[in-house]
Amino acid sequence: MNIRTFNYHGNEVEFSVEGEDVMVNATEMGKVFGKRPYDFLKLTTTKQYIEELKSSLNEFRREESSLLNAVNEDPTHENASKKAESSLLKPIQVVKTEKGKGEDGGVTWMHSRLALKFATWLDVKFELWVFHMINTVTFGNLVEVNRDIEHKANLIIKKGQLERELIDVPKFRDYLSVIDDIRKASNKISRGQTNQLNMFQEYKNKNQ
């Protein structure tokens, strides 16, 4: 969780980057105007909006995950694409509560799109400020991610160059062969452990 705090007229509001999403501390948002997220969340219109938002976000994630095969992943990480796809298809938390924090005993976080709706309910000028802060957090994070992607791409290129230079060195070929044997042995051990666990679970189920 990457949390950034911004100040609105002397009041601090936290914005958290969680994977693909930005979450906003709605409890802090409400305190600026002496209101509670609960009163907003219990509205029928808010409940309807949350359901539509969940549906929309899930549809977007499905479309996004279908593009993963076009991404050039590091070949040394065979399951990278599957892991990325799995993270995209995780249930989306539009509202998240944390117990035992804050003056009122808990903190409510809202997905950025719901937080904007909440901000509109609180104050129009505040909505514009929240929108600007979400953009600041989102694009600031994208710049950092793009920088990491570029760095990784450069490392992969350098790795390829070194391999081409060393491929004719006999000891390096032996080294690559050993690395491949280690990978195969690790996969075999993993499969064996999985089979053993499955057998144990079957035996346990039969004897319950």
C-alpha angles and dihedrals in degrees: 000000000000110000125192124184125211130186123234112187092323095320121111119223122185125220118193128198109213113176108296095351142073116220122196127208099245093183090062090044091055094047090062088068100026093253136122130233088227092067090053096043094053092059114110091227090053092050090051091048092050092053092049091045093052091050092048095047093047091052091049091050092051091053091046094050091053089064095058095094088065091060116100102233126190104269091220089069105063096177097044094104093047092049092049092049091048091053091051092052096049115121110277117236109215092171123026127181129200119199126217097027133104131026092289093050099259148045128227120206123195132199108254093252092053090042089059089053089050091048090053089052089052102042136331095226089049089052090058091049092049090048090052092048092049089053090048092052095041099048093038088056092046091054090053092047092049089050090053091047091052091048091050091048090052091050091051090050091049090048090053092049092051092048091052090050094048101037093095093052106101095216091051091053088051089050092052090048091053091048090052091049090051090052092050092047091050091051091048092050091048092051091047092051091048092051091048092051091048091051091049091049092050091050091048092050093050092052098047 
